[in-house]
Amino acid sequence: MDPVTFLVLSLSCLLLLSLWRQSSERGKLPPGPTPLPLTGNFFQIDVKNIQQSFTKKNRFDYKDKHFLNLVKIVEENTEILSSPWIQIDVKNIQKSFTKLSKVYGPVFTLYFGQQPTVVLHGYNAVKEALIDHGEEFSGRGRFPVLDKIFNGLGVIFSNGNTWKEMKRFSLTTLRNLGMGKRSIEDRVQEEAQCLVEELRKTNGLPCDPSFILTCAPCNVICSIVFQNRFDYKDKHVLNLLKYLEENAKILSAPWIQENCNQELKYTLENLTVMVNDLFGAGTETTGSTMKYALLLLMKYPHVTAKVQEEIDRVVGRERSPCMQDRNHMPYTNATIHEVQRFIDLVPNSVPHAVTCDVKFRNYLIPKGTTVIASLSSVLHDSKEFPNPETFDPGHFLDGNGNFKKSDYFMPFSTGKRVCAGEGLAKMELFLFLTTILQKFKLKSLVPPKDVNITSVVNGISLVPPHYQICFIPV
C-alpha cells in the first residue's frame, strides 16, 4: 500500500475513533459545546494572553541566606504554573465559563483535547457537588507536569489512600504543633512585630513590599514545621533546605526505602512533598493576599481610615492586636473578607476529579473525570453581593454595621478538599494587617484614582501588579 494512502487511512481511523469516543461519552455527561476532533473545545473558549497569562520557637532572620533561598523556592514553584506551556488566562476563561453557563446551564462539559472536563458554575452547583457529594468529588484532577514533579505525593496533588493518610497525618501533626491553639497565635503575633520592624527600616521611603510580605507567612510556617529541635546550622536542616531548592530533581528521583508501608506512603519523599505543600500553599497565597490588601487600601483611603479608626478604638496603640479583637472589629473583619472576595485569588480552585462513577443532576460522570469548580462565579454572584465588581466591605455588613457571614464566601474552596490552612491564613491576614495599620499610614505614590488594581495572571491564580508604597510611622 502506498505510504501516503496508509497515512491518510490511519489518520481517518483515528479521527473516526475520536469522534465515536466523544459521541458515546457526551451522551452521559452534562451538555456542552460540540468539541472539535483532537483539540476539543480549546479554541472555542477565550484563551488569549496565554503568554501573560509552645515555648518560644525559632524563626529565621529576614537576611538569613537559608530563609532567602526558601522564599526563592516558593516563588519558583509558583512560576512552574506560570509557564506558557501549561497556562491559560484564568480571567478570560472565567468569562467564557459565564457565557457557556447561560447557554448550557450551571453544569456543563468542555473537552481539553480528548479529555472531558465538567465545569460547576454558581453556588448551588458548587455546593451540591463539593459538599453534598463531597466524597465522590474529592479526587484531584491530573496535572501531567506536576505528576512528574510530585509523583502524586503530598497533600495538594495526591489522590486516594495517599491523600487521605497524608491529610490525616498533616492535620494531626499540625494540631500537635499548636494549630488552633494559643501558641500559634503567639507565633503570628511575634512575626507581625518582626514584619513591622522590617517595614520601619524603609524609613517611609517608596518600596516594593512584595518580598517582606512573603517572608512573614513563610516564617510562620518555619516556626510550625521546624520549631527549635535543631540548630539552623544542623547538617540535616541544611540538607532539607537543599532538597527544597532542588525539588524538581529530588522529588522525581527514586528513593531507596526499606520496610516501607506503600499503602500509607509515610516515606521521606512523601513527607518532603508535604513540607513543600505547606510552604507553597501557606506562603505565596497569604503573601499575595497581603500585597493586594495594601494596594486596595491605597486605592480606597476612606476604607483605610475606617479600619484605622476601629483599630485605635478597640486595640489602641499600646498593645498588639489579638484574635479576640476581631469579634469587636466588624468593619475590619468585613474589609479583610471583602479583599479575599474581590481579588478572587484562585478563580477555579485546583481541579477536582470524581472518585467513582457518579450520577449528578441526572448525568453520569465517569470515574476520573476532571471537575472545575468556578469559585469566581460564587464569590462574584450578583444576587449575594450587589455590584460584585466593586470593592465594598458593606458586602459583609448588615444594616446595623455588624459583621455578616456568607455561605458564598469560599476563597479557600469548600468540601473535602478545602484548604487545611484556612484558619492559619485568616489569623495571619487579620494580625498582620491590623498590626501594620496600627503602626503606619499607607502613602501611595500616585493619587488614589490612578492606583492600578488590575490583577495579573500567575499560574492558576490572580495576583496584584507590582507597586510601590510608603509606610509612614504614626
C-alpha positions, 0 to 999 in steps of 0.5 A: 500500500502506498505510504501516503494512502496508509497515512491518510487511512490511519489518520481517518481511523483515528479521527473516526475513533475520536469522534465515536469516543466523544459521541458515546461519552457526551451522551452521559455527561452534562451538555456542552459545546460540540468539541472539535476532533483532537483539540476539543473545545480549546479554541472555542473558549477565550484563551488569549494572553496565554503568554501573560497569562509552645515555648518560644520557637525559632524563626529565621532572620529576614537576611538569613541566606537559608530563609532567602533561598526558601522564599526563592523556592516558593516563588519558583514553584509558583512560576512552574504554573506560570509557564506558557506551556501549561497556562491559560488566562484564568480571567478570560476563561472565567468569562467564557465559563459565564457565557457557556453557563447561560447557554448550557446551564450551571453544569456543563462539559468542555473537552481539553483535547480528548479529555472531558472536563465538567465545569460547576458554575454558581453556588448551588452547583458548587455546593451540591457537588463539593459538599453534598457529594463531597466524597465522590468529588474529592479526587484531584484532577491530573496535572501531567507536569506536576505528576512528574514533579510530585509523583502524586505525593503530598497533600495538594496533588495526591489522590486516594489512600495517599491523600487521605493518610497524608491529610490525616497525618498533616492535620494531626501533626499540625494540631500537635504543633499548636494549630488552633491553639494559643501558641500559634497565635503567639507565633503570628503575633511575634512575626507581625512585630518582626514584619513591622520592624522590617517595614520601619527600616524603609524609613517611609521611603517608596518600596516594593513590599512584595518580598517582606510580605512573603517572608512573614507567612513563610516564617510562620510556617518555619516556626510550625514545621521546624520549631527549635529541635535543631540548630539552623546550622544542623547538617540535616536542616541544611540538607532539607533546605537543599532538597527544597531548592532542588525539588524538581530533581529530588522529588522525581528521583527514586528513593531507596526505602526499606520496610516501607508501608506503600499503602500509607506512603509515610516515606521521606519523599512523601513527607518532603512533598508535604513540607513543600505543600505547606510552604507553597500553599501557606506562603505565596497565597497569604503573601499575595493576599497581603500585597493586594490588601495594601494596594486596595487600601491605597486605592480606597483611603476612606476604607483605610481610615475606617479600619484605622479608626476601629483599630485605635478604638478597640486595640489602641496603640499600646498593645498588639492586636489579638484574635479576640479583637476581631469579634469587636472589629466588624468593619475590619473583619468585613474589609479583610473578607471583602479583599479575599472576595474581590481579588478572587485569588484562585478563580477555579480552585485546583481541579477536582476529579470524581472518585467513582462513577457518579450520577449528578443532576441526572448525568453520569460522570465517569470515574476520573473525570476532571471537575472545575469548580468556578469559585469566581462565579460564587464569590462574584454572584450578583444576587449575594453581593450587589455590584460584585465588581466593586470593592465594598466591605458593606458586602459583609455588613448588615444594616446595623454595621455588624459583621455578616457571614456568607455561605458564598464566601469560599476563597479557600474552596469548600468540601473535602478538599478545602484548604487545611490552612484556612484558619492559619491564613485568616489569623495571619491576614487579620494580625498582620494587617491590623498590626501594620495599620496600627503602626503606619499610614499607607502613602501611595505614590500616585493619587488614589484614582490612578492606583492600578488594581488590575490583577495579573495572571500567575499560574492558576491564580490572580495576583496584584501588579507590582507597586510601590508604597510608603509606610509612614510611622504614626 
